């Protein structure tokens, strides 16, 4: 049975999550907060993460950074449940119902190699980067730098982050001459909080040779 992690309220909401995902052959590892989830994932092998939206609204600035790290590594979905309307989700297709998006999320988790957080905890390394959207050419690239990076993803410091769930090209100048494809998992606009602005993203289709280079730099 596939293992998924969930940070959520207890009670009826958690019962609803468990019933839905167990029907689809997924076992849930529960945490009461994003902080607790981050600690559990450090040594727990999972295929994806479910976040109860009310916890996001109550999260601290530190927890939001941790959540960005988690969502940059694992397939993740944000979900809300109440007895009147059932499931509502934030996932790839807003035209689909909550349950349809959750099924799509489960399919993505099946295609993800299960892992723990330990190897993929991001290290504070500052690469100079150029980044641009998939619809643009490299001539439109913006200059930025990485706040942290892991074999699974990175955080790019910029006042002009692209929107969540968009794909961008990122050129890590000190690592390789070829740009890498990155899925933007979350963003923090300038002035939104007392944090460094930018976007967190996961690597998409990272070449094995580049993964090896990155692991050498990170001494993994």
Secondary structure, DSSP 8 states (H G I E B T S, - for coil): -EEEEEE--STHHHHHHHHHHHHTTEEEEEESSHHHHHHHHTT--BS-EEEEHHHHHH--HHHHHHHHHHHHHS-EEEEEEETTTEEEEESS-TTS-HHHHHHHHHHHHHTS--B-SGGG--B----EEEEEETTS-GGG-EEEEEEEE-SSEEEEE-SS---TT-EEEEEETTT-SS-EEEEEEEEE-TTSSSS--EEEEEEES--HHHHHHHHHHHT-
